[in-house]
Amino acid sequence: MRLRACLLAIAVVLPIRAFAQTPPPAAPPPPAVPAPAAPEKPAEAAVPAPASATPAATMVAVPATPPPAPAPAPTGPAPKFTFGGLVDTYYLFNFTPPTGANTLAFPGPGVPDGMGGLLGVGVGRAFDTQANSITLALAKLSMNAALDPVAFQLDIGYGSVPSIISGSPGAPSFMVEQAYATISLPANLTLDFGKFVTTAGAEVIEAKSNWLYSRSLLFNIIPFLHTGVRAGLKVNDQVTLQASLVNGWNNDPDLNAWKTIGLSGTFTINPMISLIATTYFGKEAIQGAMPSTPGDLRVLGDLVAAVTVNSQFGLNLNVDYIKAFDDNANDYQIGAALMGRYVISDRLNVAARGEFLATHYDAFATTVKQGEGTVMLGIDVGKNFELRPEIRADFAGQVMGLDLLEGGTKSDAITGELAALAWF
């Protein structure tokens, strides 16, 4: 009996150990079973079994709710963004302060008006007006978004320049210099809507784009900004035309019911000479609650002639005439400025400017005559930083027996300036 039991145990254990090491051969396929004949009655006639009696293996799974379809991808190209920035800081020292004043006093031309004030205030230096003070003139950020056929331009800034442009010099302030959209149309036509800088003048608000750091007297008598619409037409490579309809000079919203019209043309005579002629005309007086706009029609005529002598030397001539600059038809301003720039090397350039401006006040039978001469050295430190030491002399004649500069005590003003410009 013990022998039979051992043989039986060995017979049972051996198959189990073999299964654990080597899988058994696949079972032969079952013989083919002929398909059942189609039922005589339609399948829907059969009575289904109760749900509780349906085996789990025969239950049909209900699919889950499909996820929402992804949002369609944009059909057009993404905008192309271009960013830029500028930091403009200067230190100015006035070598000829008014008699009895300290070094913080700045030279300012003016004609006594007989009532304790001055005529012609502001007819002088445009933006660098702080003496013996390190001044943040302008910190600026720019953004352009191009999405053919539309583009957007935005320029915002902070510093002393925005406060001067706003007409309230004093503490630094913010400004939106430009904010406009451009639409490119067929036949080389473009339309701009919004706020943009003026077309007049040989200089711009940003000092880094000018040959000299300080702006000319002429730059301070023309408008800086306009709000409205303008159209540009490129006739060919030699001629570009522009027309604009704007609120006026540096105002948004408008100060009166009139609108100002601007016309401009750029003419490339040859690779060396180009001309830009611009005019703005419209009433600019404050209307308030009056039924009609007071004052006379103001007309600006601006001409810029640029001469590129060679790759190192260039000249610019700017001529301005303004009729009714203070809304009196018999008052006018006329002036001319000549400036030149010579590139000594990749790191060094020198620029100079001389100009003359006459401002006539009919009510006082007075003509204010001013002039200035400026020399500047540009020192490039890398590709995005420049130092600009500058010496400037402003001159003025006598009116009513008084000198026009330094509060009526001096007829000239000599200043030295060091500006630092960084940009990207």
Secondary structure, DSSP 8 states (H G I E B T S, - for coil): -HHHHHHHHHHHHHHHHHHHHS-----------------SS-GGGS----GGGS-GGG----------------SS---EEEEEEEEEEEEEEESS--TT--TT------EE-SSS-EESTT-S-SS---SSSEEEEEEEEEEEEEETTEEEEEEEEEEHHHHHHTT--SS-EEEEEEEEEEEEETTTEEEEEEEEE-S-SS--SSGGGSSSSS--TGGGTS--EEEEEEEEEE-SSSEEEEEEEES-SS-SS-SSS--EEEEEEEEE-SSSEEEEEEEEEE--S--TT-SS--S--EEEEEEEEEEE-SSSEEEEEEEEEEESTTS-TT-EEEEEEEEEEEEEETTEEEEEEEEEEEEEEGGGTEEEEEEEEEEEEEEE-SSSEEEEEEEEEEEE-EETTEESBTTTTBSEEEEEEEEEEEE-
